[in-house]
Amino acid sequence: MKILPVLTGIALCCSVDAVATEQDSKFSTFPTYNGSDLELNVDNSGTHWRLWSPEAEEVELLLYPTGRNSAPTKTISMSRSDNGTWTASSPEKLYGQFYTFRVKHNGKWLSETPGVWAKAVGINGERAAIIDFSETNPDGWASDKGPSIRNINDAVIYEMHHRDFSVHPSSGISNKGKFLAMTEDGTTNPTGESTGLDHLKDLGVTHIHILPSYDYNSVDETNLPANQYNWGYDPLNYNSPEGSYSTNPSDPATRVREMKEMIKTLHDNGIGVIMDVVYNHTADNDNSNFSLTAPGYYYRHRPDGSYSDASGCGNETASDRQQMRDFIVNSVKYWAKEYHIDGFRFDLMAIHDTETMNEVASALKEINPDIFIYGEGWTAGDSPLPVERRALKENVAKMPQIAVFSDDIRDAIKGHYSDAADRGFATGKEGLEETVKIGIVAATPHPQIDYSKGNNSKFPYAAAPTQIINYVSCHDDLMLTDKLRKSMPDATDKERQRAARLAQTIVFTSQGTPFMFTGEEIFRDKKGVHNSYKSPDSINAIDWNLRHQNAEQYEYYKQLIKFRKNHPAFRMTTAEDVAKHLKFDKTEPGLISYSLIDHANGDEFKEIKLIFNGSDNVREVKVAKGEWIIIAEDGRMNADGLGSTKGGRLSIAPRSAMILGREK
């Protein structure tokens, strides 16, 4: 989502007093329910509902024949049951029908809601649907699984939005902006280069991180020809797919089936799927599904009773309350089991507490040891949750199976995200070398790094390199192409592309896990719009003609990804190995040089030499004599080698990386 200034543990030392309000004390006494039958269960004895609403005075269940614009066919009074829940049953399997709940609270009937656990919904998510999920599974679904990876840093993550990726006329994709766009093979742009699924396979990424795919609030599914656009960081129904990405939003089963078809196709082609989840806030406050079932409980409040707003979106959820924690844990478990999701990216993860995130990781790893979890280790505003309990990047060592984004490497390489004109190491700004080095070692302790010189972090906060996600841009703020155009106004695009290659070379050869934003491999832009969350397709769509126009850029990225995947030296898993096998040998303004030594992490190369020149001038570096294979030089790259050198004094072209490898 749109990121406001990064709030670290240091910056938040003067946070709001966390003394519980009278409301908080009351909520802590509520009974909680963690059964698997929330909120709908269909079996041979009929259809059964269970809603958690501990303060309700009465609860009604309304049955409907359609997802909207129809009167209820039946209203059932629910009965008070265990641990704050209410239940109702019908002796029939009511497949094809829809339902809502209505809660009486403090003498007032609240608005209807599909509840918080609706797994299938009608158009615009207004009513929950009763469907047979076994009939939504594609052929072969029982044996479907994503790529097997030993550690998160074996992944190469590619962030994308369903609509951006396929909607442009040049994509050659039929199901534009839909889940099914990712099931089409053989698609090309007008000049014959591959697009869509084939493009991803050729590029070599291992996982796609898709922006929110659950049912969100801002796009009117009854009027899709209006071409409304949103990133989807406005949650409505957390456990049902978004209707605008299906070919028939009014049919609840279609969105489920088509999302599964997308996932299975990607899995069949060796690509995993990461789901972007936004449990930290809801699109609405008093009228959210949370508020309409258990008013007040699911949110944090200020001492005056108003909504706390660490999300910058009007509210923040209370993961530290047991029923909300259980909801988050059970929700990701559901997506992992029902949809075979391979990983989860947590939006504004620091709004959640570390205990919740550890429970999330533990539960998911039991389902699939290859699943991984990462998130934004910051908030967008202050919170009543004490700093030491927040899932901040500074607290990531308390979450051994969780990774966080590195704003250290991001801002040091390209310039600060909040200042469009600010330059970084890759664009000629000096004084950022130590912060880049913090990124290179994935924020782990290293004897050759002075953390006091770090711009964003002053101590090694990661316990292992597997806890860091490295990137230079994402959907938020200026993407890399636009940042380079703003910060290098007098340069040509060819010169900016050199800077982009250097920037991504640093990311992809650093310890930790590399992450890139869709279309950067073909130098796509967003017309300088930094917050394009609801901008039209003219801003957000990827023009696939760029695959032809910027073919050299694409080939460089492809070779960079191949090189990383071929060499385990870039994927060390312990801080001790990084400190032992990664040796810096020269750091000066605009220049960083280091080696990965002694067959690091079992690599075939005894030594890999990496030299980054972010300056405008040719630089000289002395390299040990030997039989070196040249992997990258002067803006060119080939994972299998460009040539060879004997070492000695070597010239490093401006704004470029030199990478060398030797086997002995």
DOSEKE-865592 format. One line per 3 residues: number of its first residue (from 1); their letters; for each residue z negated, x negated, y negated of C-alpha. Coordinates in pm, whole numbers, plus 50000, padded with zeros to 5 digits. Layout:
N
NUM> a> Z:X:Y | ...;
END
This chain:
664
1> mki> 50000:50000:50000 | 50007:49900:49635 | 49757:49619:49595;
4> lpv> 49535:49588:49294 | 49363:49255:49211 | 49226:49087:49521;
7> ltg> 48853:49143:49539 | 48673:48872:49729 | 48318:48837:49843;
10> ial> 48250:48615:49544 | 48409:48853:49295 | 48206:49142:49433;
13> ccs> 47863:48984:49415 | 47768:49235:49148 | 47882:49540:49348;
16> vda> 47737:49888:49325 | 47386:49922:49463 | 47418:50034:49824;
19> vat> 47104:50248:49819 | 47183:50564:50015 | 47214:50883:49818;
22> eqd> 47043:51200:49928 | 47377:51303:50080 | 47400:50980:50281;
25> skf> 47052:51035:50421 | 47148:51386:50526 | 47470:51275:50694;
28> stf> 47285:51010:50894 | 47092:51288:51070 | 47406:51474:51182;
31> pty> 47466:51489:51558 | 47794:51322:51658 | 48040:51392:51936;
34> ngs> 48265:51135:52103 | 48411:51337:52389 | 48777:51313:52480;
37> dle> 48832:51688:52430 | 48843:51690:52048 | 49017:51909:51943;
40> lnv> 49265:52057:52191 | 49286:52037:52568 | 49529:52225:52795;
43> dns> 49463:52231:53169 | 49505:52463:53466 | 49221:52683:53340;
46> gth> 49391:52747:53005 | 49381:52623:52647 | 49057:52490:52502;
49> wrl> 48949:52388:52153 | 48651:52190:52029 | 48594:52121:51658;
52> wsp> 48322:51897:51516 | 48168:52074:51215 | 47787:52035:51227;
55> eae> 47711:52219:50900 | 47941:52514:50964 | 47784:52859:50958;
58> eve> 48084:53012:51135 | 48420:52883:51258 | 48736:53080:51329;
61> lll> 49046:52979:51523 | 49373:53137:51408 | 49676:53149:51641;
64> ypt> 50031:53163:51502 | 50378:53206:51656 | 50541:52956:51416;
67> grn> 50456:52648:51214 | 50471:52832:50881 | 50556:53160:50709;
70> sap> 50404:53388:50973 | 50087:53592:51008 | 49827:53503:51270;
73> tkt> 49868:53684:51601 | 49504:53639:51689 | 49178:53527:51529;
76> ism> 48908:53394:51763 | 48545:53338:51664 | 48438:52998:51793;
79> srs> 48098:52941:51953 | 47844:52679:51852 | 47825:52409:52118;
82> dng> 47695:52055:52177 | 47642:51786:51915 | 47769:51972:51612;
85> twt> 48083:52109:51780 | 48231:52458:51808 | 48441:52573:52104;
88> ass> 48688:52842:52204 | 48915:52898:52504 | 49207:53105:52621;
91> pek> 49288:53154:52991 | 49658:53087:52924 | 49851:52769:52858;
94> lyg> 49962:52853:52505 | 50248:52603:52481 | 50477:52679:52189;
97> qfy> 50207:52834:51971 | 50037:52697:51660 | 49680:52711:51535;
100> tfr> 49446:52636:51248 | 49069:52637:51199 | 48869:52802:50923;
103> vkh> 48513:52690:50851 | 48243:52884:50667 | 48029:52642:50468;
106> ngk> 47749:52729:50225 | 47845:53095:50244 | 48212:53032:50160;
109> wls> 48518:53035:50386 | 48713:52713:50331 | 49092:52690:50348;
112> etp> 49264:52671:50683 | 49313:52330:50842 | 49479:52194:51156;
115> gvw> 49165:51985:51198 | 49142:51607:51202 | 49267:51561:51559;
118> aka> 49599:51747:51557 | 49834:51549:51784 | 50135:51771:51721;
121> vgi> 50207:51967:51403 | 50457:52205:51254 | 50662:52143:50944;
124> nge> 50469:51972:50662 | 50172:51941:50894 | 50020:52273:50790;
127> raa> 49947:52399:51140 | 49865:52219:51463 | 50097:52279:51757;
130> iid> 50035:52324:52127 | 50294:52126:52323 | 50325:51973:52668;
133> fse> 50322:51601:52598 | 50452:51518:52945 | 50780:51676:52842;
136> tnp> 50815:51444:52542 | 50838:51125:52749 | 51175:50947:52772;
139> dgw> 51311:50846:53112 | 51121:50545:53240 | 50827:50598:53004;
142> asd> 50567:50551:53278 | 50673:50187:53323 | 50741:50117:52956;
145> kgp> 50564:49822:52797 | 50610:49594:52501 | 50660:49217:52501;
148> sir> 50386:49010:52657 | 50238:48750:52425 | 49943:48522:52497;
151> nin> 49820:48509:52138 | 49897:48684:51812 | 50048:48367:51666;
154> dav> 50320:48378:51932 | 50453:48679:51740 | 50714:48676:51463;
157> iye> 50645:48989:51256 | 50913:49173:51060 | 50790:49444:50821;
160> mhh> 51021:49740:50761 | 51042:50101:50643 | 51238:50351:50853;
163> rdf> 51447:50468:50559 | 51509:50129:50393 | 51641:49982:50714;
166> svh> 51909:50236:50801 | 51991:50469:50512 | 52250:50260:50322;
169> pss> 52615:50358:50389 | 52685:49999:50497 | 52436:50013:50786;
172> gis> 52682:50176:51025 | 52387:50373:51166 | 52426:50746:51234;
175> nkg> 52062:50859:51235 | 51989:50727:50889 | 51620:50717:50795;
178> kfl> 51514:50848:51136 | 51319:50718:51435 | 51645:50733:51630;
181> amt> 51809:50480:51396 | 51634:50210:51597 | 51784:50338:51924;
184> edg> 52146:50275:51821 | 52314:49959:51944 | 52648:49816:51846;
187> ttn> 52611:49908:51479 | 52781:49686:51222 | 52841:49657:50851;
190> ptg> 53195:49695:50709 | 53276:49329:50780 | 53162:49344:51142;
193> est> 52821:49175:51131 | 52548:49340:51335 | 52295:49573:51172;
196> gld> 51993:49766:51292 | 51865:49694:51643 | 52130:49430:51720;
199> hlk> 52046:49252:51395 | 51678:49230:51492 | 51765:49094:51834;
202> dlg> 52001:48834:51691 | 51750:48728:51425 | 51489:48668:51693;
205> vth> 51183:48854:51564 | 50933:48958:51831 | 50764:49256:51659;
208> ihi> 50851:49503:51389 | 50573:49629:51165 | 50679:49976:51057;
211> lps> 50531:50129:50743 | 50324:50444:50810 | 50477:50664:51078;
214> ydy> 50198:50923:51113 | 50235:51258:50933 | 50194:51191:50563;
217> nsv> 50169:51419:50263 | 50428:51340:49998 | 50766:51428:50150;
220> det> 50858:51796:50178 | 50993:51831:50531 | 51150:52167:50443;
223> nlp> 51380:52004:50188 | 51493:51673:50333 | 51836:51693:50166;
226> anq> 51644:51622:49845 | 51612:51266:49982 | 51250:51228:49880;
229> ynw> 51110:50885:49947 | 50762:50751:50003 | 50608:50455:50179;
232> gyd> 50363:50689:50349 | 50025:50559:50235 | 49905:50915:50175;
235> pln> 49768:51029:50510 | 49770:51394:50613 | 49756:51416:50995;
238> yns> 49662:51080:51143 | 49754:51152:51504 | 50098:51310:51480;
241> peg> 50429:51141:51387 | 50587:51201:51045 | 50837:51488:51052;
244> sys> 51085:51351:50799 | 51170:51070:51042 | 51266:51321:51313;
247> tnp> 51595:51508:51341 | 51410:51843:51349 | 51076:51846:51162;
250> sdp> 51016:52212:51246 | 50999:52136:51619 | 50667:51960:51690;
253> atr> 50790:51809:52016 | 51099:51652:51860 | 50911:51413:51635;
256> vre> 50693:51304:51928 | 50987:51256:52164 | 51203:51069:51914;
259> mke> 50926:50830:51815 | 50874:50749:52182 | 51249:50701:52229;
262> mik> 51248:50453:51941 | 50956:50260:52086 | 51103:50250:52436;
265> tlh> 51440:50127:52309 | 51273:49850:52112 | 51062:49756:52414;
268> dng> 51370:49752:52637 | 51516:49500:52394 | 51210:49278:52389;
271> igv> 51070:49391:52055 | 50715:49518:52002 | 50607:49787:51757;
274> imd> 50320:49748:51512 | 50186:50062:51348 | 50068:50055:50987;
277> vvy> 49749:50263:50975 | 49570:50392:50666 | 49227:50514:50770;
280> nht> 49070:50398:50443 | 49155:50708:50236 | 49327:51046:50252;
283> adn> 49597:51200:50036 | 49363:51476:49919 | 48992:51494:49842;
286> dns> 48825:51836:49869 | 49124:51989:50050 | 49179:51716:50307;
289> nfs> 49146:51800:50674 | 48828:51591:50678 | 48675:51788:50392;
292> lta> 48779:52125:50534 | 48602:52059:50865 | 48291:51862:50764;
295> pgy> 48263:51866:50384 | 48146:51535:50238 | 48073:51362:50565;
298> yyr> 48382:51148:50615 | 48378:50993:50265 | 48162:50756:50066;
301> hrp> 48023:50883:49738 | 47876:50734:49425 | 47511:50808:49337;
304> dgs> 47628:51092:49110 | 47802:51259:49405 | 48159:51177:49297;
307> ysd> 48403:51019:49540 | 48383:50642:49563 | 48731:50494:49524;
310> asg> 48772:50148:49674 | 49124:50251:49776 | 49244:50315:49421;
313> cgn> 49378:50646:49556 | 49093:50880:49467 | 48858:50839:49763;
316> eta> 48746:50609:50043 | 48643:50698:50395 | 48306:50605:50546;
319> sdr> 48377:50399:50857 | 48008:50309:50872 | 47923:50671:50965;
322> qqm> 47936:50721:51339 | 48175:51016:51357 | 48426:50844:51126;
325> rdf> 48394:50519:51319 | 48456:50707:51643 | 48755:50880:51485;
328> ivn> 48918:50549:51389 | 48852:50389:51728 | 48970:50691:51925;
331> svk> 49275:50737:51703 | 49410:50385:51762 | 49332:50422:52132;
334> ywa> 49537:50740:52135 | 49838:50575:51969 | 49813:50280:52208;
337> key> 49799:50502:52516 | 50031:50790:52426 | 50290:50592:52226;
340> hid> 50252:50240:52373 | 50196:50085:52029 | 50171:49704:52050;
343> gfr> 49970:49626:51737 | 49801:49774:51434 | 49806:49670:51070;
346> fdl> 49508:49807:50876 | 49571:49899:50515 | 49292:49784:50278;
349> mai> 49091:49684:50582 | 48793:49563:50375 | 48704:49926:50299;
352> hdt> 48604:49939:50666 | 48298:49764:50801 | 48318:49468:51038;
355> etm> 48137:49658:51316 | 48404:49927:51319 | 48685:49673:51324;
358> nev> 48524:49485:51612 | 48496:49811:51805 | 48863:49881:51732;
361> asa> 48964:49541:51870 | 48744:49569:52177 | 48871:49918:52265;
364> lke> 49237:49822:52220 | 49209:49500:52419 | 49073:49701:52712;
367> inp> 49389:49912:52704 | 49628:49620:52662 | 49516:49257:52623;
370> dif> 49841:49181:52435 | 49765:49427:52153 | 49674:49260:51825;
373> iyg> 49513:49380:51505 | 49544:49250:51150 | 49491:49385:50803;
376> egw> 49447:49336:50433 | 49119:49153:50384 | 49051:49308:50046;
379> tag> 48989:49638:49868 | 49154:49787:49559 | 48821:49868:49390;
382> dsp> 48448:49839:49443 | 48262:50021:49718 | 47907:50123:49808;
385> lpv> 47955:49937:50136 | 47767:49605:50101 | 47993:49302:50067;
388> err> 47851:49133:50374 | 47953:49433:50587 | 48309:49463:50459;
391> alk> 48606:49350:50668 | 48702:49106:50395 | 48910:48798:50461;
394> env> 48598:48596:50379 | 48421:48775:50664 | 48701:48738:50919;
397> akm> 48497:48486:51120 | 48269:48781:51204 | 48570:48955:51362;
400> pqi> 48700:48714:51630 | 48991:48933:51746 | 49111:49036:51398;
403> avf> 49353:48859:51163 | 49389:48885:50784 | 49673:48819:50542;
406> sdd> 49664:48484:50362 | 49690:48544:49990 | 49627:48168:49960;
409> ird> 49966:48068:50097 | 50141:48369:49938 | 50043:48294:49579;
412> aik> 50058:47916:49614 | 50414:47912:49747 | 50586:48159:49512;
415> ghy> 50347:48207:49220 | 50077:48465:49158 | 50167:48817:49264;
418> sda> 50039:48974:48942 | 50252:48760:48707 | 50625:48799:48762;
421> adr> 50708:48484:48566 | 50452:48260:48738 | 50600:47992:48959;
424> gfa> 50465:47843:49279 | 50499:47525:49480 | 50845:47625:49612;
427> tgk> 50969:47690:49259 | 50848:47372:49096 | 50492:47438:48978;
430> egl> 50258:47148:49035 | 49889:47158:49116 | 49914:47404:49403;
433> eet> 49948:47151:49682 | 49590:47182:49810 | 49615:47562:49828;
436> vki> 49943:47534:50020 | 49766:47299:50260 | 49491:47559:50309;
439> giv> 49768:47792:50421 | 49925:47529:50647 | 49600:47488:50843;
442> aat> 49542:47867:50845 | 49224:47849:50636 | 49039:47659:50910;
445> php> 48814:47356:50849 | 49019:47038:50810 | 48890:46693:50712;
448> qid> 49187:46624:50483 | 49157:46939:50271 | 48941:46976:49961;
451> ysk> 48865:47349:49955 | 48708:47319:49611 | 49065:47286:49480;
454> gnn> 49181:47607:49643 | 49303:47872:49402 | 49201:48182:49597;
457> skf> 48951:48052:49850 | 48685:47784:49816 | 48583:47753:50179;
460> pya> 48750:47763:50524 | 48697:48127:50611 | 48894:48150:50939;
463> aap> 48727:48048:51264 | 49067:48001:51432 | 49434:47994:51323;
466> tqi> 49488:48316:51520 | 49295:48494:51242 | 49556:48432:50972;
469> iny> 49883:48610:50885 | 50108:48393:50666 | 50360:48549:50428;
472> vsc> 50522:48514:50088 | 50612:48877:50030 | 50587:49225:50175;
475> hdd> 50655:49583:50065 | 50392:49547:49790 | 50461:49384:49452;
478> lml> 50780:49192:49380 | 50957:49103:49703 | 51064:48740:49728;
481> tdk> 51418:48781:49593 | 51298:48971:49286 | 51010:48730:49231;
484> lrk> 51252:48437:49232 | 51484:48610:48985 | 51192:48682:48751;
487> smp> 51033:48338:48777 | 51360:48138:48782 | 51560:48325:48514;
490> dat> 51799:48038:48441 | 51876:47954:48805 | 52169:48076:49010;
493> dke> 52117:48288:49319 | 52222:47989:49529 | 51940:47788:49375;
496> rqr> 51698:48075:49430 | 51806:48095:49792 | 51712:47730:49835;
499> aar> 51367:47812:49701 | 51344:48107:49941 | 51436:47882:50235;
502> laq> 51169:47632:50139 | 50913:47909:50094 | 50980:48062:50433;
505> tiv> 50997:47724:50603 | 50640:47660:50490 | 50533:48003:50621;
508> fts> 50707:47970:50958 | 50586:47617:51027 | 50225:47678:50925;
511> qgt> 49951:47749:51174 | 49873:48119:51202 | 50120:48405:51247;
514> pfm> 50440:48434:51038 | 50524:48763:50870 | 50838:48845:50672;
517> ftg> 50965:49143:50477 | 51277:49321:50594 | 51606:49210:50444;
520> eei> 51483:48883:50297 | 51692:48702:50555 | 52001:48836:50375;
523> frd> 51849:48799:50025 | 51803:49171:49973 | 51632:49282:49652;
526> kkg> 51471:49596:49508 | 51625:49573:49160 | 51307:49415:49023;
529> vhn> 51087:49717:49102 | 50745:49590:49209 | 50594:49920:49324;
532> syk> 50878:50108:49488 | 50657:50345:49690 | 50850:50651:49570;
535> spd> 51165:50492:49428 | 51503:50628:49540 | 51729:50480:49804;
538> sin> 51923:50303:49530 | 51618:50077:49493 | 51479:50060:49845;
541> aid> 51779:50073:50079 | 51903:49748:50235 | 52267:49682:50149;
544> wnl> 52399:49543:50477 | 52703:49396:50303 | 52462:49117:50210;
547> rhq> 52464:49004:50572 | 52821:48886:50509 | 52773:48766:50151;
550> nae> 52463:48560:50235 | 52557:48446:50584 | 52419:48095:50531;
553> qye> 52082:48234:50430 | 52074:48451:50739 | 52163:48160:50966;
556> yyk> 51886:47947:50816 | 51626:48218:50885 | 51758:48266:51237;
559> qli> 51731:47893:51311 | 51385:47879:51152 | 51259:48156:51379;
562> kfr> 51417:47993:51683 | 51258:47657:51598 | 50911:47809:51567;
565> knh> 50946:47998:51894 | 51067:47683:52072 | 50772:47469:51960;
568> paf> 50412:47555:52050 | 50290:47289:51805 | 50312:47559:51536;
571> rmt> 50101:47797:51742 | 49773:47618:51803 | 49486:47856:51880;
574> tae> 49171:47663:51787 | 49049:47507:51464 | 48958:47196:51660;
577> dva> 49314:47146:51779 | 49449:47193:51427 | 49209:46932:51287;
580> khl> 49297:46693:51570 | 49674:46730:51582 | 49774:46808:51221;
583> kfd> 49763:46503:50995 | 49857:46501:50627 | 50005:46167:50524;
586> kte> 50117:46227:50169 | 50032:46477:49901 | 50139:46436:49542;
589> pgl> 50258:46676:49270 | 50543:46879:49416 | 50535:46708:49756;
592> isy> 50352:46767:50084 | 50410:46563:50398 | 50233:46593:50731;
595> sli> 50276:46549:51104 | 50193:46742:51419 | 50105:46466:51663;
598> dha> 50039:46387:52029 | 50241:46671:52181 | 50034:46927:51990;
601> ngd> 49960:47236:52200 | 50182:47101:52479 | 50490:47059:52260;
604> efk> 50785:46859:52397 | 50792:46656:52075 | 50531:46385:52056;
607> eik> 50549:46419:51677 | 50698:46668:51434 | 50725:46550:51075;
610> lif> 50738:46811:50798 | 50809:46722:50437 | 50821:46985:50162;
613> ngs> 50970:46900:49824 | 50911:47179:49574 | 51021:46978:49272;
616> dnv> 51354:46961:49089 | 51399:46594:49178 | 51492:46391:49485;
619> rev> 51176:46244:49639 | 51135:45951:49874 | 50903:45948:50173;
622> kva> 50839:45667:50418 | 50870:45781:50779 | 50774:45569:51080;
625> kge> 51062:45391:51254 | 51183:45570:51562 | 51441:45795:51720;
628> wii> 51409:46112:51514 | 51607:46433:51552 | 51680:46597:51216;
631> iae> 51598:46968:51237 | 51613:47058:50867 | 51752:46875:50567;
634> dgr> 51880:46966:50220 | 51869:47343:50272 | 52029:47332:50618;
637> mna> 51862:47391:50952 | 51945:47385:51322 | 51669:47434:51578;
640> dgl> 51858:47206:51820 | 51924:46935:51564 | 52154:46849:51275;
643> gst> 52178:46481:51361 | 51946:46185:51393 | 51773:45916:51187;
646> kgg> 51585:45593:51254 | 51317:45673:50998 | 51218:45434:50718;
649> rls> 51255:45541:50356 | 51414:45886:50348 | 51531:46089:50053;
652> iap> 51421:46453:50035 | 51652:46679:49838 | 51505:46894:49560;
655> rsa> 51351:47226:49659 | 51397:47175:50031 | 51223:47094:50356;
658> mil> 51290:46803:50586 | 51182:46849:50946 | 51207:46573:51203;
661> gre> 51107:46557:51569 | 51070:46274:51816 | 50994:46281:52185;
664> k> 50830:45939:52206;
END
